[in-house]
């Protein structure tokens, strides 16, 4: 007769770590996309030549 013990598979930690990483990535994208500064272009003034 075989006896099978119920062992925890240990899949809870990787799933929680992946979810935390996904939330962190989405949060970083939201924070970085909301603070867009307008682009500034410097154009040198041309002197009036002959």
C-alpha positions as CSV (number, residue, x, y, z in Angstrom):
1,X,0.0,0.0,0.0
2,X,1.3,3.4,-0.9
3,X,0.9,6.4,1.4
4,X,0.8,9.9,-0.1
5,X,1.5,12.8,2.2
6,X,0.1,16.2,1.4
7,X,3.1,18.4,1.0
8,X,2.8,22.1,0.4
9,X,3.9,22.8,-3.2
10,X,5.5,26.1,-2.4
11,X,3.9,28.0,-5.2
12,X,2.5,30.8,-3.1
13,X,5.8,32.7,-2.7
14,X,6.7,32.9,-6.4
15,X,3.1,34.0,-7.3
16,X,3.2,36.7,-4.6
17,X,6.6,37.9,-5.8
18,X,5.5,38.1,-9.4
19,X,2.3,40.0,-8.4
20,X,4.4,42.5,-6.3
21,X,6.8,43.0,-9.2
22,X,3.9,43.6,-11.6
23,X,2.3,46.2,-9.3
24,X,5.7,47.9,-8.9
25,X,6.2,48.1,-12.7
26,X,2.8,49.5,-13.3
27,X,3.2,52.0,-10.5
28,X,6.5,53.2,-11.9
29,X,5.0,53.6,-15.4
30,X,2.1,55.6,-14.0
31,X,4.3,57.9,-12.0
32,X,6.8,58.4,-14.8
33,X,4.1,59.1,-17.4
34,X,2.3,61.8,-15.4
35,X,5.3,64.2,-15.0
36,X,6.1,65.1,-18.6
37,X,7.8,68.4,-19.0
38,X,7.3,70.4,-22.2
39,X,10.2,70.0,-24.7
40,X,12.4,73.1,-24.9
41,X,14.5,73.8,-28.0
42,X,17.3,76.4,-28.0
43,X,17.7,78.2,-31.3
44,X,20.7,80.5,-31.6
45,X,20.0,84.0,-32.8
46,X,21.5,84.6,-36.2
47,X,23.2,87.9,-36.7
48,X,22.2,90.0,-39.7
49,X,25.0,89.6,-42.2
50,X,25.8,91.5,-45.4
